[in-house]
Structures are given as C-alpha cells and as structure tokens.
C-alpha cells in the first residue's frame, strides 16, 4: 500500500513539473498557445456573459448590500480585463459600503483601488488613495496586511521603473520596510502571499534555487490553467531565467501566456515577454503575432504602463522584420541580376540564328508593356475618379447638413431674441410696478429654462431626423437585437440616440456632448460605453460605423 502511494505521488508530480528540460517540447507548447489565441473570442465571450449577468442583476436590485456584493464581483471580473471599468466598480463599492455604514468594507475597497492604480501605472493616484487612509485607525488585520502589501507593491513598481539610482534605492528600502511590517501581522506561512514574498526575497538576492523552492509550493496550491496559475508560472519563468535554464524559462512563460489567453486576461505580462524571447531566437513570424496580440490586449485593458512596456518590443520586432525584408530584397535583386545575365547570354546565342524573330519578339514585348502601362494608368484614373465622386458626395452631404443647420440656427436665434425681448419687457414692467414678489417668483422658476431646453432638443431632433430619416433604423442595425432602442415617439430622440446623433455630426468629445445635453461627463461616458457594449461587431469600431451612417 505504501509503495502504491509513493508511485501515485510521483505520477502527480510528473504531471505538474517537467522533470528535465529534455522532456519539454517547446514547439508543441507554442502550438497550444497559437490555438488558444485563435479561440480568444470564445474566451472573451465567456467573460462578457458573466459580466452581463452581473450587470443585469445589479440593474434590478435596490438592496444596498446586494448592490455592494455585485459591484465587488464586477470589480473581480474587470480587474485583469478592463482597467477603467475595474476602477469604476471598486469606487462604486466604496460609496455603497459607506452608504450602509460598512467602514471596514469601504477601507478594504480603497486599498483595492490603490492597488489597481499602482498595477496600471497610476502611481500618483495610488499614493493619493493610500494617503487618504488613516493607518492608525485600520483595526482589521486583513485590511492592515493588504494596506502594507499595496504600499510594498507600489514602492516596488516605483523602484523598478525609476532611473535615478538614489531614488531607486530609497523606493526599494520602502518596499523592504513594508514587507517587514507585513511579517509582524502574523500571516500564515502557507498563504500564497507569504510564499510569494519569500520567493521575491530570494529572487532579489539572485538565489534562484531557493526562490524555486517556494514557487514549487505555490504551484501545488493553484489550479492548473487558472489566473492564479498564470501568475505563479510567470514568477517561475523569472526564477528559471535567473538560474540560466532557458528551456524551462520559455516553457513557464508560455504556460503563463496560455492561461492568460484562456481566462481572457487583458493585463498580460507573459505574452510580450515571450515575444521578446522569440525575437532573440529568430522566430520573427511568431514573435510578431504574439506582440501584436499583446498590443491588442493592452489596448483593451487601457493602461499607459503596459503600452510603454510593449512599445519597445513591438518596435524592435518591426525593425527586425524590416531588416529581414531588406535582406530578402537584396537577395532577390542578386537573383534578378543573375537571371538577367543568363537571359542576355541566351538571347545573344539566339540572335545569330534568328535575329529577325528576336526583333519581332522585342517589338511585341514592348507593345505588351505599353498596353499594360496604359491599362494600369486607366485603372489608376478610374480609381481617382471614384475617389473624386466619393469626395464630392461627402462634400455635398456636408454642405446639405451645414445649410440645414445654419438655417435652423438663424431661425432659433431670431426666436430666442424675440423671447428674450419679451422677457425683458415683462421684467421691466414688474420692476416699474415694484412687484418684487412676482419678479422673484418669475426669475426663480426653472420652467422657462426647461421649456427652452425642450424646444431646443425638439428642434435638434426634428432637424436631425429630417437630414437622416433612416438614422434610428441604421443605428439599431449595428446593435444586437436585445440591445436595440425603440423610441416611444418616432419624431423624438432619447438620450442614447441623441448622443450618437451628435457623434454622427462630428461632435465626439464627451465634455461637449455633456454640455449640450446638460449631463455630467461621466454620465455621457457611461451612456456611450453601455451602447457600445451592445454592438454586433467590434465595439472599438462602433462609433466609426455610426459616423458613416447616411453616407
């Protein structure tokens, strides 16, 4: 029985840890990653479905506690997926926790907000949030540990990116200070956070073998293929790189990237590291595909930090691509010269035997080349004519919109001048009669402003629908059926349609839209994000498609 248990444990270890570098087939691991990247839309759809279910549940509940729990789960979903949304929902958690008097929960969410900011390169914002927390009043041990962990992470990030040696040394000293403070709280030695700190401690000391010893323990505690597994695998890549084992390092960074793709993680560190390694290996095609994918993910996650990290690698790969292309062109030129010389020799031999046929063939070739050039010129001319027609259509459309709105604007200005004069006369009469109560009541009532806004929006709606009568139907055609918008009054736009009507007219700045519609900029941003989330195709291309309606 004991022997069987030993064999079972050995087999389990073999499935989790490659025994030797010779047992690893890196090409096979790369193919797995390629397949996962080709299926990335499916993984993203799974995460989006979870997010939509949570948002639907949030929209129908009025209980503050339930709203808080849903927003926390939404933060967990967005944390590695979309930075702006993660910050939005953890900030909303703070408000909900304060609303229900949960000071510990609000404190915890502030610390999470600070950590999210430091992870995404928003170091000043992270420091501001941490400074807003009174360390002396943190009574919850879990929050205190998370507070010190966030400070340690922040100073480690600052030290890593700092280029001034004196300040870098100061940042790392601060990190060590807060790591020691974490030790005083009494964290369990088997906790992943404690194990990670130990692994990092030995990694900084360049003791790769002891760092891997703690990494092995961490690996046994996470589920293979999970987001946590991806994090542990990335640290193992760093440890094996320090150890100088390039095969194991490439294996583990590939495992980390694979888990990130399968979990629809957009805050990726492993993919661009792998692209950099493949570039050094000379595998330019795969390196370019991976760094392009990492760039797309970083754009979706939307942080300057990841973009700054990926840009040098992307530039280097592009430069190497260009160098390879130039080398191939030079080789092609040499082959073309050799082929030309051989052709000239062959033609020279034929010249003596059949000079007249050679002259005729040359004349035919020249005529054929001339015909081809003429055909190319005709094609280019046709394309230019087509472009000019498109340009003229767009100019005509622009002039039509301009003329319509200028006419309506002049009419509206005249209308409001008359109304202002009427109001002046009315106020003048009240002042003349010293009817201050009536004057106060008249000037303190918002009814006139609301009426003016209503008339302005009615004028805008009627003008816009006159110019673009099929806009609503064309706009809904860009949305999934369940997200399409039905107007209660066909002649009156709602706020969602009105925002995108302004975008169609070229007003894209949220602050200008908010000023026109009398909403906050954040509200406009939320409206735009909500509608784009319902897009049939790429949500990033949605507004460009809206601007093309009616062209």
C-alpha positions as CSV (number, residue, x, y, z in Angstrom):
1,X,0.0,0.0,0.0
2,X,2.8,2.4,0.9
3,X,4.6,1.6,-2.4
4,X,1.4,2.4,-4.4
5,X,1.0,5.7,-2.6
6,X,4.6,6.7,-3.4
7,X,4.1,5.8,-7.1
8,X,0.8,7.9,-7.2
9,X,2.6,10.9,-5.6
10,X,5.4,10.5,-8.1
11,X,3.0,10.5,-11.1
12,X,1.1,13.5,-9.8
13,X,4.4,15.4,-9.5
14,X,5.4,14.4,-13.0
15,X,2.1,15.8,-14.4
16,X,2.7,19.2,-12.8
17,X,6.5,19.6,-13.1
18,X,8.5,18.8,-16.2
19,X,11.3,16.6,-14.9
20,X,14.1,17.7,-17.2
21,X,14.5,20.3,-19.9
22,X,14.9,17.5,-22.4
23,X,11.3,16.4,-21.7
24,X,9.9,19.7,-22.9
25,X,8.7,20.2,-26.5
26,X,8.5,24.0,-26.8
27,X,7.2,23.8,-30.3
28,X,4.2,21.8,-29.1
29,X,3.6,24.4,-26.3
30,X,3.7,27.2,-28.9
31,X,1.1,25.4,-31.0
32,X,-1.2,25.1,-28.0
33,X,-0.8,28.9,-27.5
34,X,-1.5,29.6,-31.2
35,X,-4.7,27.5,-31.0
36,X,-5.8,29.4,-27.8
37,X,-5.2,32.8,-29.5
38,X,-7.3,31.7,-32.5
39,X,-10.1,30.9,-30.0
40,X,-9.7,34.1,-27.9
41,X,-13.1,35.5,-29.0
42,X,-14.8,32.5,-27.3
43,X,-12.9,33.1,-24.0
44,X,-13.8,36.8,-24.1
45,X,-17.4,36.0,-24.8
46,X,-17.5,33.7,-21.7
47,X,-16.2,36.6,-19.5
48,X,-18.6,39.1,-21.1
49,X,-21.5,36.8,-20.4
50,X,-20.6,36.7,-16.7
51,X,-20.2,40.5,-16.7
52,X,-23.6,41.0,-18.4
53,X,-25.3,38.6,-16.0
54,X,-23.9,40.6,-13.1
55,X,-24.9,43.9,-14.6
56,X,-28.4,42.7,-15.2
57,X,-28.7,41.6,-11.6
58,X,-27.3,45.0,-10.5
59,X,-30.0,46.8,-12.5
60,X,-32.9,45.0,-10.8
61,X,-31.8,45.1,-7.2
62,X,-32.4,48.0,-4.8
63,X,-30.8,46.4,-1.7
64,X,-27.5,48.3,-0.9
65,X,-25.8,45.2,0.4
66,X,-26.7,43.2,-2.7
67,X,-25.5,46.0,-4.9
68,X,-22.2,46.1,-3.0
69,X,-21.6,42.3,-3.5
70,X,-22.4,42.5,-7.2
71,X,-20.1,45.5,-7.7
72,X,-17.3,43.6,-5.9
73,X,-17.8,40.7,-8.3
74,X,-17.8,43.1,-11.2
75,X,-14.6,44.5,-10.0
76,X,-13.1,41.0,-9.8
77,X,-14.2,40.4,-13.4
78,X,-12.8,43.7,-14.6
79,X,-9.6,43.7,-12.5
80,X,-7.5,41.9,-15.1
81,X,-9.8,42.6,-18.1
82,X,-10.6,46.4,-18.4
83,X,-8.8,48.8,-16.1
84,X,-11.2,51.8,-16.3
85,X,-14.2,49.6,-15.5
86,X,-12.4,47.9,-12.6
87,X,-11.7,51.3,-11.1
88,X,-15.3,52.4,-11.7
89,X,-16.8,49.5,-9.9
90,X,-14.4,49.4,-6.9
91,X,-15.0,53.1,-6.5
92,X,-18.7,52.4,-6.5
93,X,-18.2,49.8,-3.9
94,X,-16.6,52.4,-1.7
95,X,-19.7,54.6,-2.0
96,X,-22.1,51.6,-1.3
97,X,-20.0,50.5,1.7
98,X,-20.1,54.0,3.2
99,X,-23.9,54.2,2.5
100,X,-24.6,51.1,4.6
101,X,-22.1,52.1,7.3
102,X,-19.6,49.4,6.5
103,X,-16.4,51.2,7.3
104,X,-14.2,48.1,7.1
105,X,-15.6,47.3,3.7
106,X,-15.0,50.9,2.5
107,X,-11.5,50.8,3.8
108,X,-10.8,47.5,2.1
109,X,-12.1,48.8,-1.3
110,X,-10.0,51.9,-1.0
111,X,-6.9,49.7,-0.6
112,X,-8.0,47.6,-3.6
113,X,-8.5,50.9,-5.6
114,X,-5.0,51.9,-4.7
115,X,-3.6,48.5,-5.7
116,X,-5.5,48.7,-9.1
117,X,-4.0,52.1,-9.7
118,X,-0.4,51.0,-8.9
119,X,-0.8,47.9,-11.1
120,X,-1.9,50.0,-14.0
121,X,0.9,52.6,-13.7
122,X,-1.2,55.3,-12.0
123,X,1.3,55.7,-9.1
124,X,0.4,59.3,-8.1
125,X,-3.3,58.3,-7.9
126,X,-2.4,55.2,-5.9
127,X,-0.4,57.2,-3.4
128,X,-3.2,59.8,-3.0
129,X,-5.7,57.0,-2.2
130,X,-3.3,55.4,0.3
131,X,-2.6,58.8,1.9
132,X,-6.4,59.2,2.4
133,X,-6.4,56.2,4.7
134,X,-5.5,56.7,8.4
135,X,-3.1,53.9,9.2
136,X,-3.7,54.3,12.9
137,X,-7.4,53.5,12.5
138,X,-7.0,50.3,10.5
139,X,-8.2,47.8,13.1
140,X,-9.0,44.9,10.7
141,X,-5.9,42.7,10.4
142,X,-6.8,41.6,6.9
143,X,-7.1,45.3,5.8
144,X,-3.8,46.2,7.5
145,X,-2.0,43.4,5.8
146,X,-3.5,44.4,2.4
147,X,-2.6,48.0,3.1
148,X,1.1,47.2,3.7
149,X,1.1,44.8,0.7
150,X,-0.2,47.6,-1.5
151,X,2.4,50.0,-0.3
152,X,5.1,47.4,-0.8
153,X,3.8,46.8,-4.3
154,X,3.7,50.5,-5.1
155,X,7.3,51.1,-4.0
156,X,8.5,48.0,-5.8
157,X,6.9,49.4,-9.0
158,X,8.4,52.8,-8.5
159,X,11.8,51.3,-7.8
160,X,11.6,49.0,-10.9
161,X,10.8,51.9,-13.3
162,X,12.9,54.6,-11.6
163,X,16.1,55.6,-13.5
164,X,17.7,57.6,-10.6
165,X,19.8,55.3,-8.5
166,X,19.5,57.2,-5.3
167,X,15.7,57.3,-5.5
168,X,15.5,53.7,-6.7
169,X,17.4,52.7,-3.6
170,X,15.0,54.7,-1.5
171,X,12.0,53.1,-3.1
172,X,13.3,49.6,-2.6
173,X,14.1,50.4,1.1
174,X,10.5,51.5,1.5
175,X,9.4,48.2,-0.1
176,X,11.5,46.2,2.4
177,X,10.1,48.3,5.3
178,X,6.5,47.4,4.4
179,X,7.4,43.8,3.8
180,X,8.8,43.6,7.3
181,X,5.6,45.2,8.6
182,X,3.6,42.5,6.9
183,X,5.6,39.9,8.7
184,X,4.6,41.4,12.1
185,X,0.9,40.9,11.3
186,X,1.2,37.1,11.6
187,X,0.4,36.0,8.1
188,X,0.2,32.2,7.6
189,X,3.4,30.8,6.2
190,X,1.4,28.7,3.7
191,X,-0.6,31.7,2.5
192,X,0.2,32.4,-1.2
193,X,1.0,36.0,-0.4
194,X,3.6,34.9,2.2
195,X,5.1,32.4,-0.2
196,X,5.3,35.0,-3.0
197,X,7.1,37.4,-0.7
198,X,9.6,34.7,0.2
199,X,10.1,33.8,-3.5
200,X,10.6,37.5,-4.4
201,X,13.0,37.9,-1.5
202,X,15.3,35.2,-2.8
203,X,14.8,36.3,-6.4
204,X,16.1,39.8,-5.4
205,X,19.1,38.1,-3.7
206,X,19.6,36.2,-7.0
207,X,19.2,32.9,-5.2
208,X,17.1,31.2,-7.9
209,X,17.1,27.7,-6.3
210,X,15.5,28.9,-3.0
211,X,13.1,31.1,-5.0
212,X,12.0,28.0,-7.0
213,X,11.6,26.0,-3.7
214,X,8.8,28.4,-2.7
215,X,7.5,28.5,-6.2
216,X,7.0,24.7,-6.1
217,X,4.9,25.1,-3.0
218,X,2.8,27.8,-4.6
219,X,2.3,25.8,-7.8
220,X,0.8,22.9,-5.8
221,X,-1.8,25.3,-4.3
222,X,-3.3,26.7,-7.5
223,X,-5.5,25.1,-10.1
224,X,-3.8,24.5,-13.4
225,X,-5.0,26.9,-16.1
226,X,-6.4,29.4,-13.7
227,X,-5.4,33.1,-13.5
228,X,-3.5,32.3,-10.2
229,X,-1.7,29.6,-12.1
230,X,-0.6,32.1,-14.7
231,X,0.8,34.4,-12.0
232,X,2.8,31.5,-10.4
233,X,4.0,30.4,-13.8
234,X,5.3,33.9,-14.7
235,X,7.3,34.0,-11.4
236,X,8.7,30.6,-12.3
237,X,9.8,32.0,-15.6
238,X,11.7,34.8,-13.8
239,X,13.3,32.2,-11.4
240,X,14.4,29.9,-14.3
241,X,15.7,32.9,-16.2
242,X,17.8,33.9,-13.2
243,X,19.0,30.3,-13.0
244,X,20.0,30.3,-16.7
245,X,17.7,27.5,-17.7
246,X,16.4,29.0,-21.0
247,X,14.2,25.9,-21.9
248,X,12.4,25.9,-18.6
249,X,12.0,29.7,-18.7
250,X,10.4,29.5,-22.1
251,X,8.2,26.7,-21.0
252,X,6.8,28.5,-18.0
253,X,6.3,31.9,-19.7
254,X,4.4,30.0,-22.4
255,X,2.2,28.4,-19.7
256,X,1.6,31.8,-18.1
257,X,0.6,33.3,-21.5
258,X,-1.6,30.3,-22.3
259,X,-3.5,30.6,-19.0
260,X,-3.9,34.3,-19.6
261,X,-5.5,33.8,-23.0
262,X,-7.8,31.1,-21.9
263,X,-9.0,33.2,-19.0
264,X,-9.5,36.3,-21.2
265,X,-6.9,38.3,-19.3
266,X,-6.1,41.6,-20.9
267,X,-3.4,42.7,-18.4
268,X,-0.8,40.4,-19.8
269,X,2.9,40.4,-18.9
270,X,3.8,36.9,-20.2
271,X,2.9,37.4,-23.8
272,X,5.2,40.3,-24.6
273,X,8.0,38.7,-22.6
274,X,7.6,35.5,-24.8
275,X,7.5,37.7,-27.9
276,X,10.8,39.2,-26.8
277,X,12.4,35.8,-26.3
278,X,11.2,34.5,-29.6
279,X,12.6,37.6,-31.3
280,X,16.0,36.8,-29.8
281,X,15.6,33.2,-31.0
282,X,15.0,34.5,-34.6
283,X,11.4,33.3,-34.7
284,X,10.2,36.6,-36.1
285,X,6.8,35.5,-37.5
286,X,5.6,34.1,-34.2
287,X,7.1,37.0,-32.2
288,X,5.2,39.4,-34.4
289,X,1.9,37.6,-33.9
290,X,2.4,37.4,-30.2
291,X,3.4,41.0,-29.7
292,X,0.5,42.2,-31.9
293,X,-1.9,40.1,-29.8
294,X,-0.4,41.5,-26.6
295,X,-0.8,45.0,-28.0
296,X,-4.5,44.4,-28.7
297,X,-5.0,43.1,-25.2
298,X,-3.1,46.1,-23.7
299,X,-5.3,48.5,-25.7
300,X,-8.4,46.8,-24.3
301,X,-7.1,46.9,-20.7
302,X,-6.2,50.5,-21.4
303,X,-3.2,51.5,-19.3
304,X,-0.1,53.5,-20.2
305,X,2.2,51.2,-18.3
306,X,1.5,48.1,-20.5
307,X,1.7,50.2,-23.7
308,X,5.0,51.6,-22.6
309,X,6.3,48.1,-21.9
310,X,5.1,46.6,-25.2
311,X,6.1,49.5,-27.5
312,X,9.9,48.9,-27.4
313,X,9.4,45.2,-28.1
314,X,7.0,45.9,-30.9
315,X,9.4,48.5,-32.3
316,X,12.3,46.0,-32.1
317,X,10.3,43.3,-33.8
318,X,9.2,45.7,-36.5
319,X,12.8,46.8,-37.1
320,X,14.0,43.2,-37.4
321,X,11.1,42.5,-39.8
322,X,12.3,45.4,-41.9
323,X,15.9,44.2,-41.8
324,X,14.8,40.7,-42.9
325,X,12.7,42.2,-45.7
326,X,15.7,44.3,-46.9
327,X,17.9,41.2,-46.8
328,X,15.4,39.3,-48.8
329,X,15.1,42.2,-51.3
330,X,18.8,42.3,-51.7
331,X,18.9,38.6,-52.4
332,X,16.1,38.9,-54.8
333,X,18.0,41.7,-56.6
334,X,21.1,39.5,-56.9
335,X,19.0,36.7,-58.3
336,X,17.3,39.1,-60.7
337,X,20.7,40.3,-61.9
338,X,22.0,36.7,-62.4
339,X,18.8,35.8,-64.2
340,X,19.2,38.8,-66.4
341,X,22.7,37.9,-67.3
342,X,21.7,34.4,-68.2
343,X,18.8,35.7,-70.2
344,X,21.2,38.1,-72.1
345,X,23.6,35.2,-72.8
346,X,20.8,33.1,-74.1
347,X,19.4,35.9,-76.3
348,X,22.9,36.5,-77.6
349,X,23.1,32.9,-78.8
350,X,19.7,33.1,-80.4
351,X,20.5,36.4,-82.1
352,X,22.8,34.8,-84.6
353,X,20.3,32.2,-85.6
354,X,17.1,34.1,-85.6
355,X,17.7,37.9,-85.4
356,X,14.5,38.9,-87.2
357,X,12.3,36.8,-84.9
358,X,14.1,38.3,-82.0
359,X,13.4,41.9,-83.2
360,X,9.7,41.0,-83.7
361,X,9.5,39.4,-80.3
362,X,11.1,42.5,-78.7
363,X,8.6,44.8,-80.5
364,X,5.7,42.6,-79.3
365,X,7.1,42.7,-75.8
366,X,7.4,46.5,-75.9
367,X,3.9,46.8,-77.2
368,X,2.6,44.5,-74.5
369,X,4.4,46.5,-71.8
370,X,3.0,49.7,-73.2
371,X,-0.5,48.2,-73.1
372,X,0.0,47.1,-69.6
373,X,1.2,50.5,-68.5
374,X,-1.8,52.0,-70.3
375,X,-4.1,49.6,-68.6
376,X,-2.5,50.5,-65.2
377,X,-2.9,54.2,-65.9
378,X,-6.6,53.7,-66.9
379,X,-7.1,51.7,-63.6
380,X,-5.5,54.5,-61.6
381,X,-7.6,57.1,-63.4
382,X,-10.7,55.1,-62.7
383,X,-9.8,54.9,-59.0
384,X,-9.1,58.6,-58.9
385,X,-12.5,59.4,-60.5
386,X,-14.2,57.1,-58.0
387,X,-12.4,58.8,-55.1
388,X,-13.4,62.2,-56.5
389,X,-17.0,61.1,-56.7
390,X,-16.9,59.9,-53.1
391,X,-15.3,63.1,-52.0
392,X,-18.0,65.2,-53.9
393,X,-20.8,63.2,-52.3
394,X,-19.3,63.8,-48.9
395,X,-18.9,67.5,-49.6
396,X,-22.5,67.7,-50.9
397,X,-23.7,65.9,-47.8
398,X,-21.6,68.2,-45.5
399,X,-23.0,71.3,-47.3
400,X,-26.5,70.0,-47.0
401,X,-26.1,69.4,-43.3
402,X,-24.4,72.8,-42.9
403,X,-27.1,74.7,-44.8
404,X,-29.9,73.0,-42.9
405,X,-28.4,73.7,-39.5
406,X,-27.4,77.2,-40.4
407,X,-30.9,78.0,-41.4
408,X,-32.4,76.4,-38.3
409,X,-29.8,78.2,-36.2
410,X,-30.7,81.6,-37.6
411,X,-34.4,80.9,-37.1
412,X,-33.7,79.7,-33.5
413,X,-31.5,82.8,-32.7
414,X,-34.3,85.1,-34.0
415,X,-36.8,83.2,-32.0
416,X,-34.8,83.5,-28.7
417,X,-34.1,87.2,-29.4
418,X,-37.8,87.8,-29.5
419,X,-38.4,85.7,-26.4
420,X,-35.6,87.5,-24.5
421,X,-37.1,90.8,-25.5
422,X,-40.5,89.7,-24.3
423,X,-39.0,88.6,-21.0
424,X,-37.1,91.9,-20.8
425,X,-40.4,93.8,-21.2
426,X,-42.1,91.6,-18.6
427,X,-39.3,92.1,-16.1
428,X,-39.2,95.8,-16.8
429,X,-42.9,96.0,-16.1
430,X,-42.6,94.2,-12.8
431,X,-39.7,96.5,-11.8
432,X,-41.6,99.5,-12.8
433,X,-44.6,98.3,-10.8
434,X,-42.3,97.3,-7.9
435,X,-43.9,93.9,-7.9
436,X,-40.9,92.2,-6.3
437,X,-42.7,89.0,-5.3
438,X,-43.8,88.4,-8.8
439,X,-40.3,89.2,-10.1
440,X,-38.7,86.9,-7.6
441,X,-41.2,84.1,-8.5
442,X,-40.7,84.7,-12.2
443,X,-36.9,84.6,-12.1
444,X,-36.7,81.7,-9.6
445,X,-38.7,79.4,-11.7
446,X,-36.9,76.9,-13.9
447,X,-39.9,76.3,-16.1
448,X,-38.7,78.7,-18.7
449,X,-35.2,77.1,-18.9
450,X,-36.8,73.6,-19.1
451,X,-39.1,74.8,-21.8
452,X,-36.3,76.3,-23.8
453,X,-34.2,73.1,-23.4
454,X,-37.2,71.0,-24.5
455,X,-37.7,73.3,-27.6
456,X,-34.0,73.2,-28.4
457,X,-34.0,69.4,-28.3
458,X,-37.2,69.2,-30.3
459,X,-35.6,71.5,-32.9
460,X,-32.4,69.4,-32.9
461,X,-34.4,66.1,-33.2
462,X,-36.6,67.3,-36.0
463,X,-33.6,68.7,-37.9
464,X,-31.5,65.7,-37.5
465,X,-34.3,63.3,-38.4
466,X,-35.1,65.5,-41.4
467,X,-31.5,65.2,-42.5
468,X,-31.1,61.5,-41.6
469,X,-34.6,59.9,-41.7
470,X,-33.3,56.3,-41.5
471,X,-30.7,57.0,-38.8
472,X,-32.6,55.2,-36.0
473,X,-33.1,52.0,-38.1
474,X,-29.5,52.1,-39.4
475,X,-28.2,52.7,-35.8
476,X,-30.2,49.7,-34.4
477,X,-28.8,47.6,-37.2
478,X,-25.4,48.0,-35.6
479,X,-26.7,46.6,-32.3
480,X,-27.6,43.1,-31.1
481,X,-31.4,42.5,-31.2
482,X,-31.7,42.6,-27.4
483,X,-29.8,45.9,-27.2
484,X,-31.7,47.8,-29.9
485,X,-33.5,51.0,-28.9
486,X,-37.2,51.6,-29.5
487,X,-38.4,55.3,-29.4
488,X,-41.7,56.0,-27.8
489,X,-42.2,58.9,-30.2
490,X,-40.7,58.3,-33.7
491,X,-40.2,62.1,-34.0
492,X,-38.3,62.4,-30.8
493,X,-34.9,61.0,-29.9
494,X,-34.0,59.6,-26.5
495,X,-30.7,60.4,-24.7
496,X,-28.8,57.3,-26.1
497,X,-29.7,58.1,-29.8
498,X,-29.2,61.8,-29.2
499,X,-25.6,61.3,-28.0
500,X,-24.7,59.2,-31.1
501,X,-26.6,61.7,-33.3
502,X,-24.1,64.4,-32.1
503,X,-21.2,62.0,-32.8
504,X,-22.6,61.5,-36.3
505,X,-22.5,65.3,-36.8
506,X,-18.8,65.2,-35.7
507,X,-19.1,66.2,-32.0
508,X,-17.2,63.4,-30.4
509,X,-15.8,65.0,-27.2
510,X,-17.7,63.8,-24.2
511,X,-17.4,67.2,-22.5
512,X,-19.0,69.0,-25.4
513,X,-21.8,66.4,-25.6
514,X,-22.3,66.7,-21.8
515,X,-22.5,70.5,-22.1
516,X,-25.1,70.3,-24.8
517,X,-27.3,67.7,-23.1
518,X,-26.8,69.1,-19.6
519,X,-25.4,65.9,-18.2
520,X,-22.1,65.1,-16.4
521,X,-19.1,63.9,-18.5
522,X,-19.1,60.6,-16.5
523,X,-22.8,60.1,-17.4
524,X,-22.1,60.6,-21.1
525,X,-19.2,58.2,-20.9
526,X,-21.4,55.6,-19.2
527,X,-24.1,56.0,-21.9
528,X,-21.5,55.6,-24.7
529,X,-20.0,52.5,-23.0
530,X,-23.4,50.9,-22.4
531,X,-24.5,51.3,-26.0
532,X,-21.1,50.2,-27.5
533,X,-21.2,47.0,-25.3
534,X,-24.3,46.0,-27.3
535,X,-22.5,46.4,-30.7
536,X,-22.7,43.4,-33.0
537,X,-19.1,43.8,-34.2
538,X,-16.0,45.3,-32.7
539,X,-17.1,47.9,-30.0
540,X,-14.0,49.9,-30.8
541,X,-15.1,50.4,-34.4
542,X,-18.8,51.2,-33.4
543,X,-18.5,55.0,-33.4
544,X,-16.7,55.0,-36.7
545,X,-19.7,52.9,-38.1
546,X,-22.2,55.4,-36.7
547,X,-20.3,58.3,-38.3
548,X,-20.7,56.5,-41.7
549,X,-24.5,56.3,-41.4
550,X,-26.2,58.1,-44.2
551,X,-23.1,58.4,-46.4
